[in-house]
Amino acid sequence: MSSNKNALIRYKTLDKCLKNKYKKYTLEDLIDECSDALFEFEGKESFVSRRTVQLDLQNMRSEKFGYEAPIEVFEKKFYRYSDPEYSIHQISVTENDLKAMNNAIQILKQFKDFSMFKDMNGVIQKLEDSIQSTQQKSIIHLDKNERLKGLEYIDVLYESILNKKVLKICYKSFKAREQNLLTVHPQLLKEYNNRWFLICWHKKAIYNLALDRIVSIETDLETQYIDKDFDADRYFGEVIGATVSESQRGQNVIFTVTSDHAPYIKTKPFHHSQEIISEDEHSTTFKICVQLNFELERMILGMGEFLTVVGPRKLKERIKKSIRLAYENYHEDADL
């Protein structure tokens, strides 16, 4: 049994003893009660030391876990709560605590219409009822699009990752003429720019499947699930967005932003590797280390004339080509 679970059992046992109005407990009694409780849960002999129980009582008295239990010693040897109505399961909540919980509830409520959060609706309502919060309008608004194609698959994908189930997914990418049936081992759900992706193991490689391109999903009960112990932070560490190339390494991308728009990039960096190379009254030059992918190009193009790519040359040429094609879309208008 983990040390954390041991501690919880001891605290629960001590709380039961300290609020017992009909029995007096010495420190030795409390040690015996904790040892018996652990034996009951573990099914084997478990001795709790004097020092451990003394530290537990000290922790319960302190603010460390938010208990601040009113534990007193009376008749110089017996332990009890000075407040007979106190219990660690009935901790008082301050006005600031209520405000903080109410703000958290308002944020949670913004997810209630997503199918993957449908089970949270009752929990949120219980939280509102328990803290007797007033009907407060939302003061935080999160960007979401509940009409995105593919959101209906989040439930089954989430459940398959949680319970380690293999799936057969009928998938049709935008570039493919025909649908493909893929046997996949789901590892992670990824959201980027209001779109959802399934990161999965398929044929000895990690695949990234957009949920809006999934046609159908079935559970594969015959194939044994492969758990890749997927590390999302490492996998997406060198990219912007959700497109990762296993064969590509991060490159130093250098770009210059005009002085009027540089503050936006400083306060909301393109990537965690971002740093400033140089700066003057006209512009700021930044550097990030990332893979060259579609999302990076879209982010750069979104800055329009306010951002200029310095390098690498390959990326610079791609951006130039995109801008040239965009210009040609409007060039005919100039002749009218």
C-alpha positions in Angstrom: 0.0 0.0 0.0 1.3 3.5 -0.8 2.5 5.8 1.9 -0.1 8.3 0.9 -2.9 5.8 1.4 -1.4 4.7 4.7 -1.5 8.3 5.8 -5.1 8.8 4.8 -6.2 5.7 6.7 -4.3 7.0 9.8 -5.9 10.5 9.6 -9.4 8.9 9.2 -8.8 6.7 12.2 -7.4 9.5 14.4 -10.4 11.7 13.4 -12.8 8.9 14.5 -11.0 8.5 17.8 -10.7 12.3 18.6 -14.3 13.0 18.0 -15.5 10.0 20.1 -17.2 11.6 23.2 -17.5 8.3 25.1 -14.0 7.0 25.2 -10.6 8.5 26.3 -7.6 7.8 24.1 -4.0 8.0 25.1 -1.2 8.2 22.6 -0.6 4.5 22.9 -4.3 3.9 22.2 -4.2 6.0 19.1 -1.1 4.0 17.9 -3.0 0.8 18.4 -6.1 2.0 16.6 -4.0 3.1 13.6 -2.1 -0.2 13.5 -5.4 -2.1 13.7 -6.9 0.0 10.9 -4.0 -0.6 8.6 -4.1 -4.3 9.4 -7.8 -4.4 8.4 -7.1 -2.7 5.1 -3.9 -4.5 4.2 -4.6 -7.9 5.7 -1.2 -8.2 7.3 0.5 -7.1 10.5 1.3 -3.4 10.3 2.9 -1.5 13.2 2.7 2.3 13.4 5.4 4.0 15.3 5.0 6.5 18.1 6.8 9.1 16.0 4.5 8.6 13.0 1.3 9.2 15.0 2.9 12.3 16.7 3.7 13.7 13.3 0.1 12.9 12.1 -1.4 14.8 15.0 1.0 17.7 14.3 0.0 17.8 10.7 -3.7 17.7 11.6 -3.2 20.7 13.9 -1.3 22.7 11.3 -2.5 24.4 8.1 -0.4 22.0 6.0 -3.5 20.1 4.8 -6.1 22.7 5.6 -7.3 20.8 8.7 -6.2 23.1 11.6 -7.8 20.5 13.9 -8.4 21.7 17.5 -6.6 18.7 19.1 -6.0 19.1 22.8 -4.5 16.9 25.6 -6.6 16.8 28.7 -5.8 15.3 32.1 -2.2 15.4 30.8 -2.5 12.2 28.7 -5.8 11.9 26.8 -6.4 13.3 23.3 -9.6 14.8 21.9 -11.0 17.6 19.8 -11.7 20.7 22.0 -14.6 21.3 19.7 -16.9 18.2 20.0 -18.5 19.0 16.7 -15.3 19.2 14.7 -14.3 16.6 12.1 -11.6 16.7 9.3 -14.5 15.8 7.0 -16.4 19.0 7.9 -13.7 21.6 7.3 -15.0 25.2 7.3 -14.8 27.2 4.1 -14.0 30.9 4.0 -15.8 33.5 1.8 -12.7 33.6 -0.4 -12.9 29.8 -0.8 -16.5 30.1 -1.9 -15.7 32.7 -4.4 -12.8 30.7 -5.8 -15.0 27.6 -6.1 -17.8 29.5 -7.7 -15.4 30.9 -10.4 -14.1 27.4 -11.1 -17.7 26.2 -11.5 -18.4 29.0 -14.0 -15.4 27.8 -16.1 -16.5 24.1 -15.9 -20.0 25.0 -17.0 -18.6 26.2 -20.3 -17.8 22.6 -21.1 -21.1 21.1 -20.2 -22.4 20.9 -23.8 -19.4 18.7 -25.0 -20.4 15.1 -25.0 -17.2 14.1 -23.2 -18.2 16.2 -20.2 -21.8 15.1 -20.1 -21.2 13.2 -16.8 -20.0 16.4 -15.2 -23.3 18.2 -15.5 -24.7 16.5 -12.3 -21.4 17.1 -10.5 -21.4 20.8 -11.4 -25.0 21.2 -10.2 -24.1 19.5 -6.9 -21.2 21.9 -6.5 -23.4 24.9 -7.1 -26.0 23.6 -4.7 -23.5 22.7 -2.0 -21.8 26.2 -1.9 -25.2 27.9 -2.4 -23.7 30.1 -5.1 -25.8 32.9 -6.6 -26.6 32.9 -10.3 -23.5 34.6 -11.5 -22.8 35.4 -15.1 -19.6 34.1 -16.6 -16.7 36.4 -16.5 -14.3 34.0 -18.3 -15.2 32.8 -21.8 -13.2 30.0 -23.4 -13.2 29.6 -27.2 -14.9 26.5 -28.3 -16.9 25.2 -31.3 -19.5 22.6 -30.4 -20.4 22.0 -34.0 -17.0 20.6 -35.0 -17.3 17.4 -37.0 -15.8 14.5 -35.1 -16.7 15.6 -31.5 -19.1 12.7 -31.3 -16.1 10.3 -31.2 -14.4 11.9 -28.2 -16.3 9.7 -25.7 -15.4 6.4 -27.3 -11.8 7.5 -27.9 -11.4 8.8 -24.3 -12.8 5.5 -23.0 -10.6 3.4 -25.2 -7.4 5.2 -24.0 -8.5 5.0 -20.4 -9.3 1.2 -20.6 -6.6 0.4 -23.1 -8.8 -0.9 -26.0 -7.8 -1.4 -29.6 -10.0 0.2 -32.2 -10.7 -0.3 -35.9 -11.1 3.1 -37.4 -12.5 3.8 -40.9 -10.5 6.9 -41.9 -10.5 9.1 -45.0 -8.0 12.0 -45.2 -8.6 15.0 -47.3 -6.1 13.8 -49.8 -7.2 10.2 -50.1 -9.7 9.0 -52.7 -10.7 5.9 -50.7 -11.4 5.2 -47.0 -8.8 3.2 -45.1 -9.5 0.7 -42.2 -6.9 1.1 -39.6 -6.3 -1.0 -36.5 -5.0 1.5 -33.9 -3.9 1.6 -30.3 -5.1 5.0 -28.9 -2.6 6.8 -26.8 -3.7 10.5 -26.5 -6.4 13.0 -27.4 -4.9 16.3 -28.6 -6.6 19.6 -29.1 -5.1 22.4 -31.2 -6.7 25.5 -32.5 -10.2 24.2 -31.8 -9.6 20.9 -33.6 -9.2 17.5 -32.1 -6.7 14.7 -33.0 -6.1 11.1 -31.9 -2.5 10.1 -31.3 -2.3 6.4 -31.8 0.0 3.5 -32.5 -0.4 1.8 -35.8 1.9 -0.6 -37.7 5.0 0.2 -35.6 4.6 4.0 -35.8 2.8 6.8 -34.1 -0.1 8.2 -36.2 -2.0 11.5 -35.9 -5.7 11.1 -36.9 -7.9 14.2 -37.2 -11.3 13.4 -35.6 -13.2 15.3 -38.4 -11.9 12.7 -40.9 -13.0 9.6 -39.0 -15.9 7.8 -40.7 -16.6 5.2 -38.1 -15.1 3.4 -35.1 -15.4 -0.2 -33.8 -13.8 -1.9 -30.8 -11.3 -4.7 -31.7 -11.7 -7.3 -29.0 -9.2 -9.7 -30.6 -6.1 -7.6 -30.8 -4.0 -7.1 -27.6 -3.5 -3.4 -26.7 0.0 -1.9 -27.0 0.7 0.7 -24.4 3.5 3.0 -25.6 3.6 5.0 -22.3 3.2 8.0 -24.5 5.0 11.2 -23.3 3.0 14.1 -24.9 5.4 16.8 -23.7 8.3 15.1 -25.3 6.5 14.1 -28.5 5.1 17.7 -29.2 8.2 19.4 -27.7 9.6 20.6 -31.0 6.4 21.5 -32.9 3.8 24.1 -33.2 0.4 22.5 -33.5 -0.3 18.7 -33.9 1.7 17.7 -36.9 4.9 15.8 -35.9 7.5 14.3 -38.3 9.4 11.3 -36.8 12.2 11.9 -39.4 12.6 15.7 -38.9 14.5 17.5 -36.1 13.8 20.9 -34.8 15.4 23.8 -36.7 16.3 27.3 -35.8 13.6 29.5 -37.3 14.5 33.2 -37.3 11.9 35.9 -38.0 11.6 39.7 -37.6 8.4 41.4 -36.4 7.7 45.1 -36.7 7.9 47.1 -33.5 4.2 47.7 -33.3 3.4 44.0 -33.3 6.5 42.6 -31.5 4.8 43.0 -28.0 2.1 40.5 -29.1 4.8 37.9 -29.9 6.7 38.7 -26.7 3.7 38.2 -24.5 2.3 35.2 -26.4 5.3 33.3 -27.8 5.0 31.1 -30.8 6.8 28.3 -29.0 8.4 27.7 -25.5 11.9 27.9 -27.1 11.3 31.4 -28.3 14.1 34.0 -27.6 14.9 37.5 -28.7 18.1 37.8 -30.9 18.1 41.5 -31.5 15.8 44.5 -31.1 15.8 48.2 -32.3 13.2 50.9 -32.7 11.9 49.4 -35.9 11.6 45.7 -35.2 12.5 42.7 -33.0 14.1 39.5 -34.3 13.1 36.2 -32.7 14.4 32.7 -32.8 12.5 29.4 -32.1 13.6 25.8 -32.5 10.8 23.8 -34.1 10.0 21.4 -36.9 8.8 23.0 -40.2 5.2 22.0 -40.5 1.8 23.2 -41.8 0.8 24.9 -38.5 4.0 26.9 -38.3 3.4 28.2 -41.8 -0.2 29.1 -41.0 0.9 31.0 -37.9 3.5 33.0 -39.9 1.2 33.8 -42.7 -1.4 34.9 -40.2 0.9 37.8 -39.2 0.8 39.1 -42.8 3.1 42.0 -43.6 4.1 42.4 -39.9 6.4 39.4 -39.9 9.3 38.5 -42.2 11.1 35.1 -42.1 14.9 35.4 -42.1 15.6 31.6 -42.1 15.9 28.8 -42.8 15.8 29.4 -46.6 13.4 26.4 -47.2 10.8 28.0 -45.0 11.4 31.4 -46.4 10.8 30.1 -49.9 7.5 28.4 -48.9 6.2 31.6 -47.3 7.2 33.6 -50.4 5.3 31.2 -52.6 2.2 31.3 -50.5 2.2 35.1 -50.4 2.7 35.2 -54.2 -0.2 32.9 -54.8 -2.3 34.9 -52.4 -1.4 38.1 -54.3 -2.4 36.5 -57.6 -5.8 35.7 -56.2 -6.4 39.5 -55.9 -4.2 40.7 -58.7 -7.0 40.6 -61.3 -9.0 43.0 -59.1 -6.3 45.6 -59.7 -7.0 45.6 -63.4 -10.7 46.3 -63.0 
